[in-house]
Amino acid sequence: MSTFEVNFDGLVGPTHNYAGLSYGNVASSEHSGLVASPRKAALQGLDKMLALHRLGLQQAVLPPHERPHLPTLHKMGFKARKPAAVLQRVFKQDPQLLAGVCSASAMWVANAATVSPFADTADGKTHFTPANLSSMFHRAIEVQTTAAVLAAIFQGEDYLHHAALSADPQCADEGAANHTRFCTDYGEPGVELFVYGRSAQAELLLPKEFPARQTFEASKEIAGNHGLSAARTVFAQQNPAAIDAGVFHNDVIAVGNRNLLFYHQLAFANTTELRQQLDRGFGNDELNYIEVPSDDVSLEDAVASYLFNSQLLSTPGKPGHTLIVPAECQETVSVSRYLQQLEADNELIDQVLPFDLRQSMNNGGGPACLRLRVVMNTQQLAGLQARVILNDELHSRLRNWINKHYRDRLAPDDLRDPSLLLESLTALDELTGILNLSSIYEFQK
């Protein structure tokens, strides 16, 4: 039976805007207050999905979340007979709160959950743990919907869904953005790497400017809950200097696939120890590394271009890897030069393909942020009840749906517009029908 790594990409939501909510995310802060285009953002992401599907990869979609999220406002005491009155009141009293409950950040599904495939777990099931995202208010409110979406799509005895970890600061969990799996073949046992920024159990060097979000304790608890082998599980600390440069998640500075880790020289606190542990866990098979020197690409250029927030893919018919990069990599001189050399000289990388994801990039999320990887075999793919596996027909339906419901322009002041709420809920209600999903949203219950 064939086994694949399926890329589940998040559809950008109708309230995509630039509110600058993510402290430590340089791009998010730099574009705060600008006018966004939800329609263009969603179409850019969808076109990338179609391109990967046409490369022969298994590509799927995950739906946006309900936004503006009135249930959160109701819990905080903002109640009125008409939703318009609630939105106006929150806008006057706390515009930052309104921005938080309108954020389309759930599009970055690399933060949705940590996934351990059936080949790695003690019980032979694929385990899901939704990220609690407790470091940021606008992301912490995603947990309930994320859990509902994953449970609706991945049904049956092959899957085990865990509750999100406690929201205690010691258990702060940012999901798969700090998790990478290495293997020879997707269906064979692999080595799972968890990267953290801080720990209550050890004295670590910490960043001085921006917060370290992922904790060692959270990573350790997830690995234990997922029944992973201690011999094939590795924990490594982020380089605090990288966090201060804007590397809020490890997937901004490193990306891995199968037997290859592509990373910046300053990604980890102790690279030598990390590689020794990975090699030991990988056993007799060879694990390959491509380390990008600071002399070739500075930390600042790596963050500005999102070179490492790329997708590293095994493309059918090609012996090496395909690297999916944001178009910004072509506009950063050092990065463009490095990628040209990499594609020409390194046999581990067959091709580098740039994509225009500028709307997402302006908010601090590139190709890797937009996808959650799930290993599935042919039987599991055939058994999906939800219509989420992308093909040309579904792409066409989703493209028409976006053009029908999404605004071309959205400024932060527009978030108080009650019409936006109606537009968003109408769109999501229709989307659940397109994707053959149950009533996953609170407004549908």
SEKEGU-493400 format. One record per residue (C-alpha): residue in one letter; x negated, y, z negated. Coordinates in Angstrom, 1 decimal, padded with zeros to 4 digits. Each point is the difference from the previous one (the first is absolute). Layout:
N
+-------+--------+--------+--------+
! kolke !     c1 !     c2 !     c3 !
+-------+--------+--------+--------+
!     A !      X !      Y !      Z !
...
+-------+--------+--------+--------+
END
This chain:
445
+-------+--------+--------+--------+
! kolke !     c1 !     c2 !     c3 !
+-------+--------+--------+--------+
!     M !  000.0 !  000.0 !  000.0 !
!     S ! -001.4 !  003.4 !  001.0 !
!     T ! -000.6 !  002.7 ! -002.6 !
!     F ! -000.1 !  003.7 !  000.6 !
!     E ! -000.7 !  003.2 ! -001.9 !
!     V !  003.1 !  002.1 !  000.6 !
!     N ! -000.2 !  003.7 ! -000.2 !
!     F !  003.1 !  001.5 ! -001.6 !
!     D ! -000.1 !  003.7 !  000.8 !
!     G !  002.1 !  002.6 ! -001.8 !
!     L !  002.5 !  001.9 !  002.1 !
!     V ! -000.5 !  003.7 ! -000.8 !
!     G !  003.1 !  001.4 ! -001.7 !
!     P !  002.3 !  002.9 !  001.1 !
!     T ! -001.3 !  002.3 ! -002.8 !
!     H ! -003.6 ! -000.1 !  001.0 !
!     N ! -001.5 !  003.3 ! -001.1 !
!     Y ! -003.2 !  001.6 ! -001.2 !
!     A !  000.5 !  000.8 ! -003.7 !
!     G ! -003.6 ! -000.7 ! -001.1 !
!     L !  001.1 ! -002.3 ! -002.9 !
!     S ! -003.0 ! -002.3 ! -000.1 !
!     Y ! -002.8 !  001.4 ! -002.2 !
!     G ! -003.3 ! -001.4 !  001.1 !
!     N !  001.2 ! -000.5 !  003.6 !
!     V ! -001.9 !  002.7 !  001.8 !
!     A !  002.1 ! -000.1 !  003.2 !
!     S !  003.2 !  000.2 ! -001.9 !
!     S ! -001.1 !  003.1 ! -001.9 !
!     E ! -001.4 !  001.7 !  003.1 !
!     H !  003.2 ! -000.2 !  001.9 !
!     S !  002.4 !  000.8 ! -002.8 !
!     G !  002.8 !  002.3 !  001.0 !
!     L ! -000.3 ! -000.5 !  003.8 !
!     V !  002.9 ! -000.9 !  002.2 !
!     A !  000.2 ! -003.7 !  000.7 !
!     S !  001.7 ! -002.0 !  002.8 !
!     P !  001.7 ! -003.1 ! -001.4 !
!     R !  001.0 ! -001.1 !  003.5 !
!     K ! -003.5 !  000.3 !  001.4 !
!     A ! -001.4 ! -001.7 ! -003.1 !
!     A !  002.3 ! -003.0 !  000.3 !
!     L ! -000.6 ! -000.4 !  003.7 !
!     Q ! -003.8 !  000.2 ! -000.4 !
!     G !  000.2 ! -002.9 ! -002.5 !
!     L !  002.4 ! -002.0 !  002.1 !
!     D ! -002.2 !  000.4 !  003.1 !
!     K ! -003.0 ! -001.4 ! -001.9 !
!     M !  002.1 ! -003.0 ! -001.0 !
!     L !  001.0 ! -000.6 !  003.6 !
!     A ! -003.6 !  000.2 !  001.2 !
!     L ! -001.1 ! -002.6 ! -002.6 !
!     H !  002.9 ! -002.2 !  001.0 !
!     R ! -001.1 !  000.2 !  003.6 !
!     L ! -003.6 ! -001.0 ! -001.0 !
!     G !  001.5 ! -003.3 ! -001.1 !
!     L !  000.2 !  000.7 ! -003.7 !
!     Q !  002.9 ! -000.8 ! -002.3 !
!     Q !  001.5 !  003.4 ! -000.8 !
!     A !  003.0 !  000.8 ! -002.3 !
!     V !  001.7 !  003.0 ! -001.6 !
!     L !  001.0 !  001.0 ! -003.5 !
!     P !  002.9 !  002.5 ! -000.4 !
!     P ! -000.4 !  003.5 ! -001.6 !
!     H !  001.4 !  000.7 ! -003.5 !
!     E !  003.1 !  001.9 ! -000.9 !
!     R ! -001.0 !  003.7 ! -000.1 !
!     P !  000.9 !  002.5 ! -001.5 !
!     H !  000.3 ! -002.4 ! -002.9 !
!     L !  003.1 !  001.2 ! -001.9 !
!     P !  000.0 ! -002.8 ! -002.5 !
!     T ! -003.3 !  001.3 ! -001.4 !
!     L !  001.4 !  003.5 ! -000.4 !
!     H !  003.1 ! -001.4 ! -001.6 !
!     K ! -002.1 ! -001.8 ! -002.6 !
!     M ! -001.8 !  003.3 ! -000.7 !
!     G !  003.3 !  001.8 ! -000.8 !
!     F !  000.6 !  001.6 !  003.4 !
!     K !  003.6 ! -000.8 !  000.6 !
!     A !  002.8 !  001.7 !  002.0 !
!     R !  003.1 ! -001.1 !  001.9 !
!     K ! -001.6 !  000.9 !  003.3 !
!     P ! -003.6 ! -001.1 !  001.0 !
!     A ! -000.5 !  003.4 !  001.5 !
!     A !  000.3 !  001.6 ! -003.4 !
!     V ! -002.5 ! -002.4 ! -001.5 !
!     L ! -002.6 !  000.8 !  002.7 !
!     Q !  000.5 !  003.7 ! -000.4 !
!     R ! -000.3 ! -000.1 ! -003.7 !
!     V ! -003.2 ! -002.1 !  000.1 !
!     F ! -001.5 !  002.3 !  002.6 !
!     K !  000.5 !  003.0 ! -002.2 !
!     Q ! -001.2 ! -001.5 ! -003.2 !
!     D ! -002.7 ! -002.3 !  001.2 !
!     P ! -000.9 !  000.0 !  003.7 !
!     Q ! -002.9 ! -002.4 ! -000.7 !
!     L !  002.4 ! -002.6 ! -001.4 !
!     L !  002.2 !  000.4 !  003.1 !
!     A ! -003.1 ! -000.6 !  002.2 !
!     G ! -000.7 ! -003.1 ! -002.0 !
!     V !  003.4 ! -001.6 !  000.5 !
!     C ! -000.1 !  000.9 !  003.7 !
!     S ! -003.5 ! -001.4 !  000.7 !
!     A ! -000.2 ! -002.5 !  002.8 !
!     S ! -003.2 ! -001.5 ! -001.5 !
!     A !  001.5 ! -003.5 !  000.0 !
!     M ! -001.1 !  000.0 !  003.7 !
!     W ! -003.5 ! -000.9 ! -001.3 !
!     V !  000.9 ! -003.6 ! -000.7 !
!     A ! -003.6 ! -000.9 ! -000.8 !
!     N !  001.0 !  001.2 ! -003.4 !
!     A !  003.3 ! -002.0 ! -000.1 !
!     A ! -001.4 ! -003.2 ! -001.6 !
!     T ! -002.9 ! -002.4 ! -000.4 !
!     V !  000.5 ! -003.2 !  002.0 !
!     S ! -001.8 ! -003.3 ! -000.6 !
!     P !  000.7 ! -002.6 !  002.7 !
!     F !  000.9 ! -003.6 ! -000.6 !
!     A ! -003.5 ! -001.3 !  000.8 !
!     D ! -001.5 !  001.9 ! -002.9 !
!     T !  002.6 ! -000.7 ! -002.8 !
!     A !  000.2 ! -002.9 ! -002.4 !
!     D !  003.6 ! -000.8 !  000.8 !
!     G ! -000.3 !  000.4 !  003.8 !
!     K !  002.4 !  002.9 !  000.1 !
!     T ! -000.5 !  003.5 !  001.4 !
!     H !  000.1 !  002.4 ! -003.0 !
!     F !  001.2 !  003.6 !  000.1 !
!     T ! -000.5 !  002.6 ! -002.7 !
!     P !  001.5 !  003.4 !  000.7 !
!     A ! -002.4 !  002.8 ! -000.9 !
!     N !  001.2 !  002.2 ! -002.9 !
!     L ! -001.8 !  003.1 !  001.5 !
!     S !  000.1 !  001.5 ! -003.5 !
!     S ! -002.7 !  002.6 !  000.8 !
!     M !  002.4 !  002.2 !  002.1 !
!     F !  003.7 !  000.7 ! -000.8 !
!     H !  001.1 !  000.2 !  003.6 !
!     R ! -001.4 ! -003.5 !  000.6 !
!     A !  001.0 ! -001.6 ! -003.3 !
!     I !  003.7 !  000.4 !  001.0 !
!     E ! -000.6 ! -002.4 !  003.0 !
!     V ! -000.3 ! -003.2 ! -002.1 !
!     Q !  003.6 ! -001.1 ! -000.1 !
!     T !  000.7 !  000.4 !  003.7 !
!     T ! -003.3 ! -001.6 !  000.9 !
!     A !  000.8 ! -003.0 ! -002.1 !
!     A !  003.5 ! -000.2 !  001.6 !
!     V ! -001.4 !  000.2 !  003.5 !
!     L ! -002.6 ! -002.6 ! -000.5 !
!     A !  002.5 ! -002.4 ! -001.6 !
!     A !  002.4 !  000.5 !  002.8 !
!     I ! -002.6 ! -000.8 !  002.7 !
!     F ! -002.0 ! -002.7 ! -001.7 !
!     Q !  002.7 ! -002.5 ! -001.2 !
!     G ! -000.3 ! -003.6 ! -000.9 !
!     E ! -002.3 ! -002.4 ! -001.9 !
!     D ! -003.1 !  001.0 !  001.9 !
!     Y ! -000.2 !  003.4 ! -001.9 !
!     L ! -000.2 !  001.1 ! -003.6 !
!     H !  000.8 !  003.6 ! -000.9 !
!     H ! -001.4 !  001.4 ! -003.2 !
!     A !  001.2 !  003.1 ! -001.8 !
!     A ! -002.2 !  003.1 !  000.3 !
!     L ! -002.5 !  000.4 ! -002.9 !
!     S !  000.8 !  002.2 ! -003.0 !
!     A ! -000.2 !  003.7 !  000.8 !
!     D ! -002.6 !  000.3 ! -002.9 !
!     P ! -003.0 !  002.1 !  001.3 !
!     Q ! -002.2 ! -003.0 ! -000.7 !
!     C !  002.0 ! -002.1 !  002.5 !
!     A !  000.0 !  002.6 !  002.9 !
!     D !  000.3 ! -001.9 !  003.2 !
!     E ! -000.2 !  001.4 !  003.6 !
!     G !  000.6 ! -003.2 !  001.9 !
!     A ! -001.8 ! -001.4 !  003.0 !
!     A ! -001.8 !  003.2 !  000.7 !
!     N ! -002.5 ! -001.3 ! -002.6 !
!     H !  000.2 ! -003.7 !  001.0 !
!     T ! -001.7 ! -001.8 !  002.8 !
!     R !  000.0 ! -003.7 !  001.0 !
!     F ! -002.8 ! -001.9 !  001.8 !
!     C !  000.3 ! -003.4 !  001.6 !
!     T ! -001.2 ! -002.1 !  002.9 !
!     D !  003.5 ! -000.6 !  001.3 !
!     Y !  003.1 !  001.7 ! -001.4 !
!     G !  001.5 ! -003.4 ! -001.0 !
!     E ! -003.1 ! -001.1 ! -001.9 !
!     P ! -000.8 !  001.0 ! -003.7 !
!     G ! -001.6 !  003.4 ! -000.1 !
!     V ! -001.8 !  002.4 ! -002.4 !
!     E !  002.1 !  002.8 ! -001.4 !
!     L ! -001.8 !  003.3 ! -000.8 !
!     F !  001.6 !  002.5 ! -002.5 !
!     V ! -001.5 !  003.4 ! -000.2 !
!     Y !  000.6 !  002.3 ! -003.0 !
!     G ! -001.0 !  003.5 ! -001.1 !
!     R !  000.3 ! -000.2 ! -003.8 !
!     S !  000.3 ! -002.4 ! -002.9 !
!     A !  000.8 !  000.3 ! -003.7 !
!     Q ! -002.2 ! -003.1 ! -000.7 !
!     A ! -003.3 !  001.4 !  001.2 !
!     E ! -002.0 !  003.2 !  000.0 !
!     L ! -000.2 !  001.0 !  003.6 !
!     L ! -001.1 !  003.0 !  001.9 !
!     L !  003.1 !  001.9 !  000.9 !
!     P !  000.8 !  002.6 !  002.7 !
!     K ! -000.4 !  003.6 ! -001.2 !
!     E !  002.6 !  001.7 !  002.2 !
!     F !  002.7 ! -002.3 !  001.1 !
!     P !  001.7 ! -002.9 ! -002.0 !
!     A ! -000.8 ! -003.6 !  000.5 !
!     R !  003.4 ! -001.6 !  000.6 !
!     Q ! -000.4 ! -003.8 !  000.0 !
!     T ! -001.0 ! -001.7 ! -003.2 !
!     F ! -002.0 ! -003.2 ! -000.5 !
!     E !  002.7 ! -001.2 ! -002.5 !
!     A !  002.7 !  000.2 !  002.7 !
!     S ! -002.1 ! -001.8 !  002.6 !
!     K ! -000.9 ! -002.7 ! -002.6 !
!     E !  003.6 ! -000.5 ! -001.0 !
!     I !  001.2 ! -000.3 !  003.6 !
!     A ! -002.7 ! -002.6 !  000.9 !
!     G !  001.1 ! -002.0 ! -003.1 !
!     N !  003.7 !  000.2 !  000.8 !
!     H ! -000.7 ! -001.1 !  003.6 !
!     G ! -001.8 ! -003.1 ! -001.1 !
!     L ! -003.3 !  000.8 !  001.8 !
!     S ! -003.1 ! -002.0 ! -000.5 !
!     A ! -002.5 !  001.8 ! -002.2 !
!     A ! -002.9 ! -001.3 !  002.2 !
!     R !  001.6 !  001.7 !  003.1 !
!     T !  001.1 !  003.3 ! -001.6 !
!     V ! -002.3 !  003.0 ! -000.1 !
!     F !  000.4 !  003.3 ! -001.9 !
!     A ! -002.0 !  003.0 !  001.0 !
!     Q ! -000.1 !  003.7 ! -001.1 !
!     Q !  000.5 !  002.9 !  002.4 !
!     N ! -002.9 !  002.4 !  000.2 !
!     P !  001.2 !  003.0 ! -002.1 !
!     A ! -001.9 !  002.4 !  002.4 !
!     A !  002.2 ! -001.4 !  002.8 !
!     I !  003.2 !  000.7 ! -002.0 !
!     D ! -001.1 !  003.6 ! -000.6 !
!     A ! -000.5 !  000.3 !  003.8 !
!     G !  003.6 ! -000.9 !  000.6 !
!     V ! -000.1 ! -003.8 !  000.0 !
!     F !  003.1 ! -000.5 ! -002.2 !
!     H !  000.4 ! -003.6 !  001.2 !
!     N ! -002.6 ! -002.5 !  001.1 !
!     D !  001.6 ! -000.3 !  003.4 !
!     V ! -001.2 !  003.5 !  000.7 !
!     I ! -003.6 ! -001.2 ! -000.2 !
!     A !  000.0 ! -003.7 !  000.9 !
!     V !  002.0 ! -002.5 !  002.0 !
!     G ! -000.3 ! -003.8 !  000.4 !
!     N !  001.4 ! -002.8 !  002.1 !
!     R ! -000.7 ! -003.7 !  000.1 !
!     N ! -003.8 ! -000.3 ! -000.4 !
!     L ! -001.0 !  003.7 !  000.4 !
!     L ! -000.2 !  003.0 ! -002.4 !
!     F ! -000.4 !  003.4 !  001.6 !
!     Y ! -000.9 !  002.6 ! -002.5 !
!     H ! -001.9 !  003.2 ! -000.8 !
!     Q ! -003.3 ! -000.1 ! -001.9 !
!     L !  001.5 !  001.9 ! -002.9 !
!     A !  003.3 ! -001.9 ! -000.2 !
!     F ! -000.8 ! -002.1 ! -003.1 !
!     A ! -001.7 !  000.6 ! -003.4 !
!     N ! -002.2 ! -003.0 !  000.5 !
!     T ! -000.1 ! -001.3 !  003.6 !
!     T ! -002.7 ! -002.6 ! -000.6 !
!     E !  001.9 ! -001.7 ! -002.8 !
!     L !  003.2 !  000.1 !  002.0 !
!     R ! -001.5 ! -001.7 !  003.1 !
!     Q ! -001.6 ! -002.7 ! -002.2 !
!     Q !  003.4 ! -000.8 ! -001.6 !
!     L !  001.8 !  000.0 !  003.4 !
!     D ! -002.7 ! -002.3 !  001.5 !
!     R !  000.3 ! -002.3 ! -003.0 !
!     G !  003.8 ! -000.1 !  000.3 !
!     F ! -000.1 ! -000.5 !  003.7 !
!     G ! -002.2 ! -003.1 ! -000.4 !
!     N ! -001.7 ! -001.7 !  003.0 !
!     D !  001.7 !  002.2 !  002.6 !
!     E ! -001.6 !  003.2 !  001.1 !
!     L !  001.4 !  003.4 ! -001.1 !
!     N ! -001.1 !  002.9 !  002.1 !
!     Y ! -000.6 !  003.6 ! -001.0 !
!     I ! -000.2 !  003.3 !  001.9 !
!     E ! -001.2 !  002.7 ! -002.3 !
!     V !  000.2 !  003.5 !  001.4 !
!     P ! -002.9 !  002.1 ! -001.3 !
!     S !  000.5 !  003.5 ! -001.5 !
!     D ! -002.6 !  001.3 !  002.4 !
!     D !  002.2 ! -001.0 !  002.9 !
!     V !  003.4 !  000.9 ! -001.4 !
!     S !  000.3 !  002.1 ! -003.2 !
!     L !  002.7 ! -000.6 ! -002.6 !
!     E !  001.6 !  003.3 !  001.0 !
!     D !  000.2 ! -001.1 !  003.7 !
!     A !  001.2 ! -003.4 ! -000.9 !
!     V !  002.9 !  001.5 ! -002.0 !
!     A !  000.7 !  002.7 !  002.6 !
!     S !  000.3 ! -002.5 !  002.8 !
!     Y !  001.4 ! -002.9 ! -002.0 !
!     L ! -002.5 ! -002.3 !  001.7 !
!     F !  000.5 ! -002.7 ! -002.5 !
!     N !  003.8 !  000.4 ! -000.3 !
!     S !  000.0 ! -002.0 !  003.2 !
!     Q !  001.5 ! -003.4 !  000.8 !
!     L ! -002.6 ! -002.8 !  000.5 !
!     L !  001.8 ! -002.6 !  002.1 !
!     S ! -000.6 ! -003.4 !  001.5 !
!     T !  001.4 !  000.4 !  003.6 !
!     P !  001.0 ! -003.2 !  001.9 !
!     G ! -002.4 ! -000.8 !  002.7 !
!     K ! -002.9 !  002.1 ! -001.4 !
!     P ! -002.8 ! -001.6 ! -002.1 !
!     G ! -000.7 !  003.1 ! -002.1 !
!     H !  002.1 !  002.6 ! -001.7 !
!     T !  002.1 !  002.9 !  001.2 !
!     L ! -000.2 !  003.2 ! -001.9 !
!     I !  003.1 !  002.2 !  000.0 !
!     V ! -001.1 !  003.6 ! -000.9 !
!     P !  001.8 !  003.3 ! -000.3 !
!     A ! -000.6 !  002.5 !  002.9 !
!     E ! -001.8 !  002.3 ! -002.5 !
!     C ! -003.0 ! -002.4 !  000.2 !
!     Q ! -000.5 !  001.3 !  003.6 !
!     E !  000.0 !  003.6 ! -001.3 !
!     T ! -002.7 ! -000.5 ! -002.7 !
!     V ! -003.3 !  000.1 !  001.7 !
!     S ! -001.9 ! -002.4 ! -002.3 !
!     V !  002.8 ! -002.5 ! -000.1 !
!     S !  000.6 !  000.1 !  003.8 !
!     R ! -003.8 ! -000.6 !  000.5 !
!     Y ! -000.1 ! -002.8 ! -002.5 !
!     L !  003.1 ! -001.8 !  001.6 !
!     Q ! -001.5 !  000.2 !  003.5 !
!     Q ! -003.1 ! -001.7 ! -001.2 !
!     L !  001.9 ! -002.5 ! -002.1 !
!     E !  002.2 ! -001.1 !  003.0 !
!     A ! -003.0 ! -000.2 !  002.3 !
!     D ! -002.5 ! -001.8 ! -002.3 !
!     N !  001.8 ! -002.0 ! -002.7 !
!     E !  001.4 ! -003.4 !  001.1 !
!     L !  002.3 ! -000.1 ! -003.0 !
!     I !  002.1 !  002.8 !  001.5 !
!     D !  001.5 ! -000.6 !  003.4 !
!     Q !  001.8 !  003.3 !  000.5 !
!     V !  001.0 !  003.2 ! -001.8 !
!     L !  003.4 !  001.4 !  000.8 !
!     P !  001.1 !  003.5 ! -001.1 !
!     F !  003.6 !  000.9 ! -000.8 !
!     D !  001.7 !  003.3 ! -000.5 !
!     L !  001.5 ! -000.1 ! -003.5 !
!     R ! -000.5 !  003.7 ! -000.7 !
!     Q !  003.3 !  000.5 ! -001.8 !
!     S ! -000.9 ! -002.8 ! -002.5 !
!     M ! -003.7 !  001.0 ! -000.2 !
!     N !  000.9 !  003.6 ! -000.9 !
!     N !  001.6 ! -001.5 ! -003.1 !
!     G ! -003.0 ! -002.2 ! -000.8 !
!     G !  001.0 ! -003.4 !  001.5 !
!     G ! -001.6 ! -001.7 !  003.0 !
!     P !  000.5 ! -003.3 !  001.8 !
!     A ! -000.9 ! -002.2 ! -003.1 !
!     C !  002.3 !  002.0 ! -002.3 !
!     L !  003.0 ! -000.7 !  002.3 !
!     R ! -000.2 ! -003.8 ! -000.2 !
!     L !  000.4 ! -002.9 ! -002.5 !
!     R ! -001.6 ! -003.2 !  001.0 !
!     V !  001.8 ! -003.3 ! -000.6 !
!     V ! -001.3 ! -003.4 !  001.1 !
!     M !  002.7 ! -002.2 !  001.5 !
!     N !  000.3 ! -003.2 !  002.0 !
!     T !  002.2 ! -000.7 !  003.0 !
!     Q !  002.7 ! -001.6 ! -002.2 !
!     Q !  000.1 !  002.9 ! -002.3 !
!     L !  000.3 !  002.5 !  002.9 !
!     A !  002.8 ! -002.0 !  001.5 !
!     G !  001.8 ! -000.1 ! -003.3 !
!     L !  000.2 !  003.7 ! -000.5 !
!     Q !  003.6 !  001.1 ! -000.2 !
!     A ! -000.9 !  003.7 !  000.2 !
!     R ! -000.5 !  001.3 !  003.6 !
!     V ! -003.4 !  001.7 ! -000.8 !
!     I ! -002.4 ! -001.7 !  002.4 !
!     L ! -000.7 !  002.5 !  002.7 !
!     N !  000.5 ! -000.7 !  003.7 !
!     D !  000.8 !  002.3 !  002.9 !
!     E !  003.8 ! -000.1 ! -000.7 !
!     L ! -000.3 !  000.9 ! -003.6 !
!     H ! -002.5 !  002.7 !  000.8 !
!     S !  002.5 !  001.5 !  002.5 !
!     R !  002.8 ! -000.1 ! -002.6 !
!     L ! -002.1 !  001.6 ! -002.7 !
!     R ! -001.2 !  002.7 !  002.4 !
!     N !  003.5 !  000.9 !  000.9 !
!     W !  001.0 !  000.0 ! -003.7 !
!     I ! -002.8 !  002.4 ! -000.8 !
!     N !  000.9 !  002.3 !  002.8 !
!     K !  003.6 !  000.0 ! -001.1 !
!     H ! -000.5 !  000.7 ! -003.7 !
!     Y ! -003.3 !  001.7 ! -000.6 !
!     R ! -000.7 !  003.7 !  000.0 !
!     D ! -002.8 !  001.4 !  002.1 !
!     R ! -001.0 !  002.5 ! -002.7 !
!     L !  000.1 ! -000.1 ! -003.7 !
!     A ! -001.4 !  002.7 ! -002.4 !
!     P ! -000.2 ! -000.4 ! -003.8 !
!     D !  002.9 !  002.5 ! -000.4 !
!     D !  002.2 ! -002.2 !  002.1 !
!     L !  000.1 ! -002.7 ! -002.7 !
!     R !  002.8 !  001.7 ! -001.8 !
!     D !  002.2 ! -000.2 !  003.2 !
!     P !  002.9 ! -002.4 ! -000.9 !
!     S !  000.2 ! -000.8 !  003.7 !
!     L ! -003.4 ! -001.7 ! -000.2 !
!     L !  001.4 ! -002.3 ! -002.7 !
!     L !  003.0 ! -001.0 !  002.2 !
!     E ! -002.3 ! -000.5 !  003.0 !
!     S ! -002.4 ! -002.2 ! -001.9 !
!     L !  002.6 ! -002.2 ! -001.6 !
!     T !  001.9 ! -000.4 !  003.3 !
!     A ! -003.2 ! -001.0 !  001.7 !
!     L ! -001.0 ! -002.6 ! -002.7 !
!     D !  003.5 ! -001.5 ! -000.1 !
!     E ! -000.3 ! -000.6 !  003.8 !
!     L ! -003.5 ! -001.3 ! -000.3 !
!     T !  000.9 ! -002.8 ! -002.4 !
!     G !  002.3 ! -001.3 !  002.7 !
!     I ! -002.7 !  000.2 !  002.7 !
!     L ! -002.4 ! -001.9 ! -002.3 !
!     N !  002.7 ! -002.4 ! -001.2 !
!     L ! -000.8 !  000.9 ! -003.6 !
!     S !  002.4 ! -000.2 ! -003.0 !
!     S !  001.0 !  003.1 ! -002.0 !
!     I ! -003.4 !  000.8 ! -001.2 !
!     Y !  000.7 !  003.7 ! -000.8 !
!     E !  001.7 !  001.3 ! -003.1 !
!     F !  002.4 !  002.1 !  002.0 !
!     Q !  001.3 ! -003.2 !  001.7 !
!     K !  001.0 ! -001.6 ! -003.2 !
+-------+--------+--------+--------+
END
